[in-house]
Amino acid sequence: MAESKKRIAVIPGDGIGPEVIREAVAVLERVRETHGVLLELKHFDWGAEKYLSEDVTLPEGALEMLSNEFDAILSGAFGDPRVASNKHAEDILMGMRRGLDLYINLRPVRLMAEHLTPLRDRKVEDIDFVVFRENTEGAYCGAGGFLKKGTPDEIATQEEFNTRRGVERIIVAAFEYARAHNRKRVTMADKSNVQRFGGDLWQRVFKEVAARYPDIEANHQYADAMTMYMVLNPAQYDVIVTNNLFGDIMTDLGAALQGGLGLASSGNIHPGRVSLFEPVHGSAPPLAGKGVANPIGSILTAAMMLEYLGYDAASRAVEEAVRQSILERETTRDLGGTLSTAEAGAAIRARIQNQ
Ligand SMILES: NC(=O)c1ccc[n+]([C@@H]2O[C@H](COP(=O)([O-])OP(=O)(O)OC[C@H]3O[C@@H](n4cnc5c(N)ncnc54)[C@H](O)[C@@H]3O)[C@@H](O)[C@H]2O)c1
């Protein structure tokens, strides 16, 4: 159990962000009582509203403040129909991911109750793996350009970056996680059959790193085949490691396998540094303010953050409370229940116990 008080920056963001983050914060307050978790929360109003009224996205000095004064960040989602450019979301979210060098995007895919998966005849133990998505390079670096834009001869290039350092550290993180969590297998996905250069680097580094972990089985699949196998035989996966683009696609599929975006949690992590935890879903503007958004993605995200901070028992207690609420069908409408966001959050909090 961690001993010193942990400082958490809470950034609810836009749309349904504030509603779901409110429930995640209430869960953190509950584990303060049940598990003696020592947390100090500070809220920040960064998001579309601040951008529109003050022209501020990620405030100056924010990254230094987060690094120096906080242990973790709990964030909602960013995106507002009034900001067509999505500038504030890009500045705030990508700013934190890149600026804090949060190179691991960790996304668990775990089925909590059989009725939630769209796959037929799958048991909870069949869908239980984690995806390590490279989070700072790959195809999402914004490098490229246009030539002869708007003409029939237009050329658009979109570049992908794979650095030796970047590829190695995400693969090492996946193997370290497998070892620490008693997972047997790490599967790397790429398209090295056609993306010859980046793929070649991923292949070489994967083999080198795997040799350092003889206790863990290392295997490889092409990314397109993996999307098929995730549906046909998800039980084969323990830990998946892949690049930014493929990880983005795999984890949306993963979210669907476990019951939908409303349930999916994620961490943007740099081990040993301030790290950012956020639900996978976006700001879902059509749902905002209606009290219908599912708070589970944010609550499981808070549980991930608790584990990162060393509060393992509290983290497990939150997950168990979520599982029980789902099994009792005390959920929001997207999971077939009838509860509001606040009622679903309360149902989970009431089940958090220190065993
Ligand atoms: N990390 C982020 O901040 C992030 C991620 C994705 C999208 N976005 C932004 O969010 C806005 C909306 O994007 P989108 O519609 O493509 O994705 P979205 O995740 O907001 O919504 C996709 C679908 O999932 C449903 N959904 C999402 N979260 C839910 C929840 N908690 N409970 C119940 N249903 C839920 C929505 O109703 C919608 O049908 C855009 O501005 C986009 O840029 C932000």
PDBQT file of the ligand as one rigid body, heavy atoms in Angstrom, charges set to zero:
ROOT
HETATM    1  N1  LIG A 401     -10.246  11.216 -25.718  1.00  0.00    +0.000 N 
HETATM    2  C1  LIG A 401     -11.071  12.137 -26.176  1.00  0.00    +0.000 C 
HETATM    3  O1  LIG A 401     -11.150  13.219 -25.629  1.00  0.00    +0.000 OA
HETATM    4  C2  LIG A 401     -11.940  11.798 -27.340  1.00  0.00    +0.000 A 
HETATM    5  C3  LIG A 401     -12.005  10.489 -27.862  1.00  0.00    +0.000 A 
HETATM    6  C4  LIG A 401     -12.889  10.235 -28.920  1.00  0.00    +0.000 A 
HETATM    7  C5  LIG A 401     -13.656  11.273 -29.453  1.00  0.00    +0.000 A 
HETATM    8  N2  LIG A 401     -13.527  12.525 -28.937  1.00  0.00    +0.000 N 
HETATM    9  C6  LIG A 401     -14.379  13.631 -29.385  1.00  0.00    +0.000 C 
HETATM   10  O2  LIG A 401     -15.689  13.428 -28.883  1.00  0.00    +0.000 OA
HETATM   11  C7  LIG A 401     -16.652  13.991 -29.797  1.00  0.00    +0.000 C 
HETATM   12  C8  LIG A 401     -17.664  12.914 -30.182  1.00  0.00    +0.000 C 
HETATM   13  O3  LIG A 401     -16.991  11.883 -30.906  1.00  0.00    +0.000 OA
HETATM   14  P1  LIG A 401     -17.641  10.497 -31.332  1.00  0.00    +0.000 P 
HETATM   15  O4  LIG A 401     -19.132  10.664 -31.388  1.00  0.00    +0.000 OA
HETATM   16  O5  LIG A 401     -16.926  10.031 -32.521  1.00  0.00    +0.000 OA
HETATM   17  O6  LIG A 401     -17.239   9.485 -30.162  1.00  0.00    +0.000 OA
HETATM   18  P2  LIG A 401     -17.898   9.244 -28.732  1.00  0.00    +0.000 P 
HETATM   19  O7  LIG A 401     -17.071   8.253 -28.016  1.00  0.00    +0.000 OA
HETATM   20  O8  LIG A 401     -18.139  10.535 -28.049  1.00  0.00    +0.000 OA
HETATM   21  O9  LIG A 401     -19.312   8.576 -29.064  1.00  0.00    +0.000 OA
HETATM   22  C9  LIG A 401     -19.403   7.424 -29.911  1.00  0.00    +0.000 C 
HETATM   23  C10 LIG A 401     -20.671   6.642 -29.587  1.00  0.00    +0.000 C 
HETATM   24  O10 LIG A 401     -20.572   6.027 -28.324  1.00  0.00    +0.000 OA
HETATM   25  C11 LIG A 401     -21.586   6.440 -27.443  1.00  0.00    +0.000 C 
HETATM   26  N3  LIG A 401     -20.969   6.662 -26.139  1.00  0.00    +0.000 N 
HETATM   27  C12 LIG A 401     -19.731   7.170 -25.916  1.00  0.00    +0.000 A 
HETATM   28  N4  LIG A 401     -19.506   7.255 -24.597  1.00  0.00    +0.000 NA
HETATM   29  C13 LIG A 401     -20.599   6.780 -23.983  1.00  0.00    +0.000 A 
HETATM   30  C14 LIG A 401     -20.957   6.610 -22.618  1.00  0.00    +0.000 A 
HETATM   31  N5  LIG A 401     -20.133   6.950 -21.610  1.00  0.00    +0.000 N 
HETATM   32  N6  LIG A 401     -22.168   6.099 -22.341  1.00  0.00    +0.000 NA
HETATM   33  C15 LIG A 401     -23.004   5.728 -23.311  1.00  0.00    +0.000 A 
HETATM   34  N7  LIG A 401     -22.729   5.858 -24.626  1.00  0.00    +0.000 NA
HETATM   35  C16 LIG A 401     -21.526   6.385 -24.947  1.00  0.00    +0.000 A 
HETATM   36  C17 LIG A 401     -22.111   7.748 -28.069  1.00  0.00    +0.000 C 
HETATM   37  O11 LIG A 401     -23.437   7.990 -27.779  1.00  0.00    +0.000 OA
HETATM   38  C18 LIG A 401     -21.905   7.519 -29.527  1.00  0.00    +0.000 C 
HETATM   39  O12 LIG A 401     -22.986   6.785 -30.047  1.00  0.00    +0.000 OA
HETATM   40  C19 LIG A 401     -15.837  14.506 -30.982  1.00  0.00    +0.000 C 
HETATM   41  O13 LIG A 401     -15.628  15.879 -30.770  1.00  0.00    +0.000 OA
HETATM   42  C20 LIG A 401     -14.526  13.744 -30.888  1.00  0.00    +0.000 C 
HETATM   43  O14 LIG A 401     -13.469  14.446 -31.462  1.00  0.00    +0.000 OA
HETATM   44  C21 LIG A 401     -12.724  12.805 -27.890  1.00  0.00    +0.000 A 
ENDROOT
TORSDOF 0
